[in-house]
């Protein structure tokens, strides 16, 4: 009788696992990052992915807000 082991992926389906993104942190940032991941019961990779996705959303919102401000400025100047 043979036992087959199935590999379990912790990444969401469709996530590129062959192209990791590397980054460097200061020792104090690394310690804070690890503590936050541990307090939320997340792996370091999952925590990094979460922060990256949140940061991209915030950046997109900033672009939309900046576009609205420019439109309002143009309208006021054009009157």
N, C-alpha and C positions, 0 to 999 in steps of 0.2 A: 504494500500500500504506500503510495507516494503522496506527499503533502504539497499542494501547489500554493505558492504565496502570490497574492495579487498586490500589485503596487497601488497604493492609495495616494492620490494627488490631493494636496490641500489647497491647490489653486482653483479658482473658478474655471469652469469649462471655457476653452478658447484662449486662455491666457498663454502668452508666449513664455515658455519656460526655458527656451534655448537662447534667449537674449536678455540676460540679467542686466540691471542698471546698478552700477557701483557708485558709492559716494563716500566721502570722508567727513568725519565729524571731529570736533575738539573733544578731548576726554570728558569734559563736563557735559557736553551735549550728548555724547554716547551714553553716559551714565543716566541722564534724564530720559533719554529715548528708551533705554532698556527697562528702566523703572516703570515708565508709562505702559510699555508693552506687557510687562509682567502683571501690572495692576489690572489690566483689561483682559488678561488671559490670552494674549495674542503672541504669535511668533514675531520675530523681528521683521521678517519679510512681509507678513501681513500688515503689520503696523506701518511700515514704510509705504506699502501700496495704498493704504487708507489715507495717509498724509498727502501723498502725491495726488490722489484723486480729489481730495478736499482742496488742495492748493490750486489745482487746475480750475475747479469750479469758482473759487474766489477770484482768480485771475480773469476768468470769463465775465464774471459779474462786474469787475472793475472796468473792463473794456466797454461793457454796455453802459455803465454809468458815465464813463468818460465821453462816449458818443452822444449821450443825452445832453450833457453839459455843453458840449460844443454846438449842438443844434440850438439850444436855448440862447447861447451867446450870439450866434449868427442871426437869430430872429430878432433879438433886441437891437443889435447893431444895424440891421437892415431897415428898421422902422424910422 
